[in-house]
Amino acid sequence: MARRFTARKSELPHLSAQDFEDEANLVLAEFGNAHGQVAMPPVPIDDLVEEYFGLTVEFKNMSTEYPEGDVQGAIWFNDRRIAVDQQLVPEENPSMRGRYRFTLAHELAHWRLHRHLYLRRAGETWLRPGGDGRPDHVLRSRSSDPKEVQANRLAACILMPREMVKRQWCQAHGSLDPIYLADLRTMQRQILIAEVLRRGGFKSGEDAIDNMLLEHVARPLADKFEVSPDAMRIRLEGMSLLLRKKEPLLFT
């Protein structure tokens, strides 16, 4: 099936918001043709990565290999190999399942979007960072690299397909009407107590309280899709199902 975008060998593709949605739908449709359609969450990201795309997944102690820190995943394009930080092994750390799944989806997104930047032909001199056994690309949780931003966006669309999220939202709330931050203020104290108890602490920072309120709403869907409440909150905000402000009416 034809790709929906093209890029030259040395170029990063320019993608619109719709491009990410379309590419995720294409990935899932291709997988569905081979292994059965994905109709309900969670998206089987392990099967997508290993069975359909044929990428090997291994776990590594990233804090030892990258003492500078902040590395959660890595990919070797020519070896068709992905490494994930061993602290994210879901069987050993169930609370990290969402982070593990997003890391896999993120590296798959690099494979889908960026491998043309790294794959080498037989006999070609290899001067890229992975040439000494190091990975071609690493996932840093706080990176603003455009490739990382693109991989995050496609990963979110793969793990949380738009139409699937809309169906689950409608089932949970009875309609596709958004929930506004202002609607949660009347229950702010109860929500924050529940979230602090669940998290074992309070995450500080700008917008921390607002994010916790919105993530409280996002949590049931996050559990269904096996992603973090933070990832689901960002996805729902991007789909305008969670909104921080009510737009003033044009007519009264």
NUDOGU-674748 format. One record per residue (C-alpha): residue number from 1; y, z, x; residue in three letters. Coordinates in Angstrom, 2 decimals, decimal comma. Example, Ala and Ser with C-alpha at 12.3 -4.5 7.8 and 13.67 -1.06 7.14 Angstrom:
residues 2
pos=1	Y=-4,50	Z=7,80	X=12,30	code=ALA;
pos=2	Y=-1,06	Z=7,14	X=13,67	code=SER;
This chain:
residues 252
pos=1	Y=0,00	Z=0,00	X=0,00	code=MET;
pos=2	Y=3,43	Z=-0,95	X=1,37	code=ALA;
pos=3	Y=5,77	Z=1,71	X=2,64	code=ARG;
pos=4	Y=9,04	Z=2,13	X=0,76	code=ARG;
pos=5	Y=11,16	Z=2,13	X=3,88	code=PHE;
pos=6	Y=11,10	Z=0,63	X=7,33	code=THR;
pos=7	Y=12,51	Z=1,57	X=10,71	code=ALA;
pos=8	Y=12,58	Z=-0,04	X=14,11	code=ARG;
pos=9	Y=10,33	Z=1,31	X=16,83	code=LYS;
pos=10	Y=13,06	Z=3,47	X=18,37	code=SER;
pos=11	Y=14,95	Z=4,43	X=15,22	code=GLU;
pos=12	Y=14,82	Z=7,39	X=12,88	code=LEU;
pos=13	Y=14,56	Z=6,05	X=9,33	code=PRO;
pos=14	Y=17,48	Z=6,75	X=7,03	code=HIS;
pos=15	Y=16,12	Z=8,25	X=3,81	code=LEU;
pos=16	Y=17,77	Z=9,07	X=0,51	code=SER;
pos=17	Y=16,72	Z=11,97	X=-1,70	code=ALA;
pos=18	Y=14,75	Z=9,52	X=-3,84	code=GLN;
pos=19	Y=13,01	Z=8,12	X=-0,77	code=ASP;
pos=20	Y=11,50	Z=11,53	X=-0,06	code=PHE;
pos=21	Y=10,28	Z=11,83	X=-3,66	code=GLU;
pos=22	Y=8,84	Z=8,31	X=-3,60	code=ASP;
pos=23	Y=7,12	Z=8,81	X=-0,26	code=GLU;
pos=24	Y=5,52	Z=12,06	X=-1,43	code=ALA;
pos=25	Y=4,29	Z=10,34	X=-4,59	code=ASN;
pos=26	Y=2,88	Z=7,53	X=-2,45	code=LEU;
pos=27	Y=1,05	Z=9,97	X=-0,17	code=VAL;
pos=28	Y=-0,48	Z=11,77	X=-3,16	code=LEU;
pos=29	Y=-1,38	Z=8,49	X=-4,89	code=ALA;
pos=30	Y=-3,14	Z=7,21	X=-1,77	code=GLU;
pos=31	Y=-5,05	Z=10,49	X=-1,47	code=PHE;
pos=32	Y=-5,85	Z=10,39	X=-5,17	code=GLY;
pos=33	Y=-7,34	Z=6,90	X=-4,94	code=ASN;
pos=34	Y=-9,69	Z=8,10	X=-2,22	code=ALA;
pos=35	Y=-10,47	Z=11,67	X=-3,31	code=HIS;
pos=36	Y=-9,37	Z=12,06	X=-6,94	code=GLY;
pos=37	Y=-5,95	Z=12,54	X=-8,46	code=GLN;
pos=38	Y=-4,08	Z=15,80	X=-7,90	code=VAL;
pos=39	Y=-3,13	Z=16,85	X=-11,42	code=ALA;
pos=40	Y=-2,57	Z=20,59	X=-11,02	code=MET;
pos=41	Y=-1,20	Z=22,87	X=-8,30	code=PRO;
pos=42	Y=-1,84	Z=23,74	X=-5,57	code=PRO;
pos=43	Y=-1,77	Z=20,44	X=-3,70	code=VAL;
pos=44	Y=-4,84	Z=20,40	X=-1,37	code=PRO;
pos=45	Y=-2,85	Z=20,06	X=1,83	code=ILE;
pos=46	Y=-5,83	Z=20,85	X=4,11	code=ASP;
pos=47	Y=-7,80	Z=17,96	X=2,58	code=ASP;
pos=48	Y=-4,79	Z=15,66	X=2,80	code=LEU;
pos=49	Y=-4,29	Z=16,38	X=6,49	code=VAL;
pos=50	Y=-7,89	Z=16,47	X=7,67	code=GLU;
pos=51	Y=-9,98	Z=14,36	X=5,27	code=GLU;
pos=52	Y=-7,55	Z=11,63	X=4,29	code=TYR;
pos=53	Y=-5,28	Z=11,27	X=7,33	code=PHE;
pos=54	Y=-7,96	Z=12,29	X=9,82	code=GLY;
pos=55	Y=-5,79	Z=14,76	X=11,74	code=LEU;
pos=56	Y=-7,45	Z=17,65	X=13,55	code=THR;
pos=57	Y=-6,01	Z=21,11	X=12,93	code=VAL;
pos=58	Y=-6,31	Z=23,93	X=15,47	code=GLU;
pos=59	Y=-4,74	Z=27,35	X=15,87	code=PHE;
pos=60	Y=-2,86	Z=28,45	X=18,98	code=LYS;
pos=61	Y=-0,99	Z=31,50	X=20,15	code=ASN;
pos=62	Y=2,44	Z=29,89	X=20,04	code=MET;
pos=63	Y=4,23	Z=32,97	X=21,36	code=SER;
pos=64	Y=2,19	Z=32,67	X=24,58	code=THR;
pos=65	Y=2,56	Z=28,91	X=24,96	code=GLU;
pos=66	Y=6,24	Z=28,94	X=23,99	code=TYR;
pos=67	Y=7,68	Z=32,27	X=25,18	code=PRO;
pos=68	Y=11,13	Z=31,13	X=24,11	code=GLU;
pos=69	Y=9,82	Z=31,78	X=20,58	code=GLY;
pos=70	Y=10,44	Z=30,29	X=17,14	code=ASP;
pos=71	Y=7,58	Z=27,73	X=17,33	code=VAL;
pos=72	Y=5,21	Z=27,60	X=14,37	code=GLN;
pos=73	Y=3,53	Z=24,21	X=14,70	code=GLY;
pos=74	Y=3,12	Z=21,19	X=16,96	code=ALA;
pos=75	Y=1,76	Z=17,66	X=16,81	code=ILE;
pos=76	Y=0,19	Z=15,24	X=19,31	code=TRP;
pos=77	Y=0,50	Z=11,78	X=17,76	code=PHE;
pos=78	Y=-1,87	Z=9,78	X=19,96	code=ASN;
pos=79	Y=-4,49	Z=12,54	X=19,80	code=ASP;
pos=80	Y=-4,06	Z=12,83	X=16,00	code=ARG;
pos=81	Y=-3,91	Z=16,60	X=16,50	code=ARG;
pos=82	Y=-1,91	Z=19,40	X=14,92	code=ILE;
pos=83	Y=-1,59	Z=22,99	X=16,14	code=ALA;
pos=84	Y=-0,50	Z=25,90	X=13,97	code=VAL;
pos=85	Y=0,52	Z=29,36	X=15,12	code=ASP;
pos=86	Y=-2,52	Z=31,63	X=14,88	code=GLN;
pos=87	Y=-0,41	Z=34,27	X=13,13	code=GLN;
pos=88	Y=-0,38	Z=31,96	X=10,10	code=LEU;
pos=89	Y=-4,18	Z=31,81	X=9,67	code=VAL;
pos=90	Y=-4,40	Z=32,41	X=5,89	code=PRO;
pos=91	Y=-7,83	Z=34,05	X=5,97	code=GLU;
pos=92	Y=-6,53	Z=36,67	X=8,40	code=GLU;
pos=93	Y=-2,99	Z=36,95	X=7,04	code=ASN;
pos=94	Y=-3,04	Z=36,11	X=3,31	code=PRO;
pos=95	Y=0,69	Z=36,76	X=3,01	code=SER;
pos=96	Y=1,25	Z=33,85	X=5,41	code=MET;
pos=97	Y=-0,60	Z=31,29	X=3,25	code=ARG;
pos=98	Y=2,62	Z=29,72	X=2,00	code=GLY;
pos=99	Y=4,04	Z=29,46	X=5,53	code=ARG;
pos=100	Y=0,74	Z=28,01	X=6,79	code=TYR;
pos=101	Y=0,64	Z=25,37	X=4,05	code=ARG;
pos=102	Y=4,26	Z=24,39	X=4,63	code=PHE;
pos=103	Y=3,64	Z=24,10	X=8,38	code=THR;
pos=104	Y=0,72	Z=21,74	X=7,74	code=LEU;
pos=105	Y=2,79	Z=19,69	X=5,31	code=ALA;
pos=106	Y=5,68	Z=19,62	X=7,77	code=HIS;
pos=107	Y=3,48	Z=18,22	X=10,56	code=GLU;
pos=108	Y=1,94	Z=15,71	X=8,13	code=LEU;
pos=109	Y=5,47	Z=14,64	X=7,25	code=ALA;
pos=110	Y=6,16	Z=14,01	X=10,95	code=HIS;
pos=111	Y=3,01	Z=11,89	X=11,08	code=TRP;
pos=112	Y=4,10	Z=9,92	X=8,05	code=ARG;
pos=113	Y=7,76	Z=9,47	X=8,98	code=LEU;
pos=114	Y=8,06	Z=9,64	X=12,75	code=HIS;
pos=115	Y=4,90	Z=8,53	X=14,51	code=ARG;
pos=116	Y=6,48	Z=5,14	X=15,26	code=HIS;
pos=117	Y=8,83	Z=7,03	X=17,59	code=LEU;
pos=118	Y=5,96	Z=8,47	X=19,66	code=TYR;
pos=119	Y=2,76	Z=6,42	X=19,45	code=LEU;
pos=120	Y=2,11	Z=4,44	X=22,60	code=ARG;
pos=121	Y=0,10	Z=1,28	X=23,16	code=ARG;
pos=122	Y=-2,84	Z=1,06	X=25,54	code=ALA;
pos=123	Y=-1,62	Z=0,79	X=29,13	code=GLY;
pos=124	Y=1,93	Z=1,81	X=28,27	code=GLU;
pos=125	Y=3,54	Z=4,25	X=30,70	code=THR;
pos=126	Y=4,07	Z=7,52	X=28,89	code=TRP;
pos=127	Y=7,32	Z=9,30	X=29,58	code=LEU;
pos=128	Y=7,69	Z=11,34	X=26,40	code=ARG;
pos=129	Y=7,38	Z=15,16	X=26,41	code=PRO;
pos=130	Y=3,71	Z=15,12	X=25,42	code=GLY;
pos=131	Y=2,69	Z=13,14	X=28,47	code=GLY;
pos=132	Y=1,81	Z=16,27	X=30,44	code=ASP;
pos=133	Y=-0,39	Z=17,68	X=27,70	code=GLY;
pos=134	Y=2,52	Z=19,21	X=25,83	code=ARG;
pos=135	Y=2,89	Z=18,21	X=22,17	code=PRO;
pos=136	Y=5,11	Z=15,30	X=21,22	code=ASP;
pos=137	Y=7,02	Z=17,46	X=18,78	code=HIS;
pos=138	Y=7,15	Z=21,17	X=17,90	code=VAL;
pos=139	Y=8,25	Z=22,86	X=14,70	code=LEU;
pos=140	Y=10,97	Z=25,45	X=15,22	code=ARG;
pos=141	Y=11,82	Z=27,37	X=12,08	code=SER;
pos=142	Y=15,58	Z=27,33	X=12,71	code=ARG;
pos=143	Y=15,96	Z=23,82	X=14,12	code=SER;
pos=144	Y=18,66	Z=21,47	X=12,82	code=SER;
pos=145	Y=17,10	Z=18,41	X=14,50	code=ASP;
pos=146	Y=17,33	Z=15,50	X=11,99	code=PRO;
pos=147	Y=13,59	Z=14,88	X=12,36	code=LYS;
pos=148	Y=12,92	Z=18,50	X=11,43	code=GLU;
pos=149	Y=15,20	Z=18,26	X=8,40	code=VAL;
pos=150	Y=13,42	Z=15,11	X=7,23	code=GLN;
pos=151	Y=9,98	Z=16,66	X=7,76	code=ALA;
pos=152	Y=11,00	Z=19,74	X=5,76	code=ASN;
pos=153	Y=12,24	Z=17,63	X=2,88	code=ARG;
pos=154	Y=9,12	Z=15,48	X=2,69	code=LEU;
pos=155	Y=6,88	Z=18,54	X=3,07	code=ALA;
pos=156	Y=8,58	Z=20,17	X=0,09	code=ALA;
pos=157	Y=8,12	Z=17,05	X=-2,03	code=CYS;
pos=158	Y=4,42	Z=16,82	X=-1,09	code=ILE;
pos=159	Y=3,61	Z=20,47	X=-1,78	code=LEU;
pos=160	Y=5,82	Z=20,68	X=-4,87	code=MET;
pos=161	Y=5,76	Z=17,24	X=-6,55	code=PRO;
pos=162	Y=8,72	Z=16,85	X=-8,88	code=ARG;
pos=163	Y=6,83	Z=15,98	X=-12,06	code=GLU;
pos=164	Y=4,22	Z=18,66	X=-11,46	code=MET;
pos=165	Y=6,94	Z=21,27	X=-10,93	code=VAL;
pos=166	Y=8,70	Z=20,15	X=-14,12	code=LYS;
pos=167	Y=5,48	Z=20,50	X=-16,13	code=ARG;
pos=168	Y=4,83	Z=23,98	X=-14,77	code=GLN;
pos=169	Y=8,44	Z=25,03	X=-15,36	code=TRP;
pos=170	Y=8,25	Z=23,80	X=-18,95	code=CYS;
pos=171	Y=4,99	Z=25,69	X=-19,53	code=GLN;
pos=172	Y=6,49	Z=28,87	X=-18,11	code=ALA;
pos=173	Y=9,89	Z=28,72	X=-19,81	code=HIS;
pos=174	Y=9,34	Z=26,55	X=-22,89	code=GLY;
pos=175	Y=11,79	Z=23,84	X=-21,88	code=SER;
pos=176	Y=13,44	Z=22,16	X=-18,91	code=LEU;
pos=177	Y=16,63	Z=24,13	X=-19,40	code=ASP;
pos=178	Y=17,88	Z=25,66	X=-16,15	code=PRO;
pos=179	Y=18,17	Z=29,36	X=-15,43	code=ILE;
pos=180	Y=21,55	Z=30,45	X=-14,10	code=TYR;
pos=181	Y=22,24	Z=33,18	X=-11,60	code=LEU;
pos=182	Y=24,63	Z=34,76	X=-14,09	code=ALA;
pos=183	Y=21,75	Z=35,13	X=-16,55	code=ASP;
pos=184	Y=19,97	Z=37,39	X=-14,05	code=LEU;
pos=185	Y=22,90	Z=39,71	X=-13,38	code=ARG;
pos=186	Y=22,13	Z=41,95	X=-16,36	code=THR;
pos=187	Y=18,73	Z=42,73	X=-14,80	code=MET;
pos=188	Y=19,91	Z=42,70	X=-11,19	code=GLN;
pos=189	Y=19,04	Z=46,31	X=-10,40	code=ARG;
pos=190	Y=15,49	Z=46,09	X=-11,82	code=GLN;
pos=191	Y=14,85	Z=42,74	X=-10,10	code=ILE;
pos=192	Y=16,09	Z=43,94	X=-6,72	code=LEU;
pos=193	Y=13,98	Z=47,11	X=-6,87	code=ILE;
pos=194	Y=10,90	Z=45,04	X=-7,72	code=ALA;
pos=195	Y=11,61	Z=42,53	X=-4,94	code=GLU;
pos=196	Y=12,28	Z=45,20	X=-2,30	code=VAL;
pos=197	Y=9,03	Z=46,97	X=-3,20	code=LEU;
pos=198	Y=7,12	Z=43,69	X=-3,10	code=ARG;
pos=199	Y=8,64	Z=42,60	X=0,22	code=ARG;
pos=200	Y=8,55	Z=46,03	X=1,82	code=GLY;
pos=201	Y=12,24	Z=45,86	X=2,64	code=GLY;
pos=202	Y=15,55	Z=44,14	X=2,06	code=PHE;
pos=203	Y=16,42	Z=40,90	X=3,80	code=LYS;
pos=204	Y=20,06	Z=41,05	X=4,87	code=SER;
pos=205	Y=22,44	Z=38,16	X=5,26	code=GLY;
pos=206	Y=24,87	Z=36,06	X=3,31	code=GLU;
pos=207	Y=23,67	Z=35,35	X=-0,25	code=ASP;
pos=208	Y=20,69	Z=37,69	X=0,28	code=ALA;
pos=209	Y=21,04	Z=39,36	X=-3,13	code=ILE;
pos=210	Y=21,55	Z=36,05	X=-4,95	code=ASP;
pos=211	Y=18,55	Z=34,55	X=-3,16	code=ASN;
pos=212	Y=16,37	Z=37,51	X=-4,11	code=MET;
pos=213	Y=17,34	Z=37,17	X=-7,76	code=LEU;
pos=214	Y=16,53	Z=33,47	X=-7,80	code=LEU;
pos=215	Y=13,31	Z=33,95	X=-5,83	code=GLU;
pos=216	Y=12,19	Z=36,49	X=-8,43	code=HIS;
pos=217	Y=12,28	Z=33,68	X=-10,97	code=VAL;
pos=218	Y=10,68	Z=31,21	X=-8,56	code=ALA;
pos=219	Y=7,82	Z=33,55	X=-7,57	code=ARG;
pos=220	Y=5,35	Z=32,72	X=-10,42	code=PRO;
pos=221	Y=5,57	Z=29,01	X=-9,62	code=LEU;
pos=222	Y=5,43	Z=29,75	X=-5,90	code=ALA;
pos=223	Y=2,12	Z=31,55	X=-6,49	code=ASP;
pos=224	Y=0,72	Z=28,58	X=-8,42	code=LYS;
pos=225	Y=1,76	Z=26,05	X=-5,78	code=PHE;
pos=226	Y=0,82	Z=28,42	X=-2,92	code=GLU;
pos=227	Y=4,20	Z=28,17	X=-1,24	code=VAL;
pos=228	Y=6,70	Z=30,88	X=-0,36	code=SER;
pos=229	Y=9,17	Z=32,03	X=-3,01	code=PRO;
pos=230	Y=11,92	Z=30,89	X=-0,64	code=ASP;
pos=231	Y=10,49	Z=27,34	X=-0,52	code=ALA;
pos=232	Y=10,05	Z=27,22	X=-4,29	code=MET;
pos=233	Y=13,55	Z=28,58	X=-4,85	code=ARG;
pos=234	Y=15,04	Z=25,83	X=-2,67	code=ILE;
pos=235	Y=12,96	Z=23,19	X=-4,48	code=ARG;
pos=236	Y=14,00	Z=24,46	X=-7,92	code=LEU;
pos=237	Y=17,64	Z=24,55	X=-6,89	code=GLU;
pos=238	Y=17,34	Z=20,98	X=-5,65	code=GLY;
pos=239	Y=15,92	Z=19,97	X=-9,03	code=MET;
pos=240	Y=18,74	Z=21,83	X=-10,86	code=SER;
pos=241	Y=16,28	Z=24,16	X=-12,59	code=LEU;
pos=242	Y=17,81	Z=27,16	X=-10,83	code=LEU;
pos=243	Y=21,60	Z=27,07	X=-10,69	code=LEU;
pos=244	Y=24,07	Z=29,42	X=-9,08	code=ARG;
pos=245	Y=27,06	Z=28,41	X=-11,18	code=LYS;
pos=246	Y=27,63	Z=27,28	X=-14,72	code=LYS;
pos=247	Y=29,72	Z=24,15	X=-14,88	code=GLU;
pos=248	Y=32,68	Z=24,46	X=-17,26	code=PRO;
pos=249	Y=32,35	Z=22,51	X=-20,48	code=LEU;
pos=250	Y=34,46	Z=19,38	X=-20,74	code=LEU;
pos=251	Y=35,02	Z=19,94	X=-24,43	code=PHE;
pos=252	Y=35,16	Z=23,13	X=-26,48	code=THR;
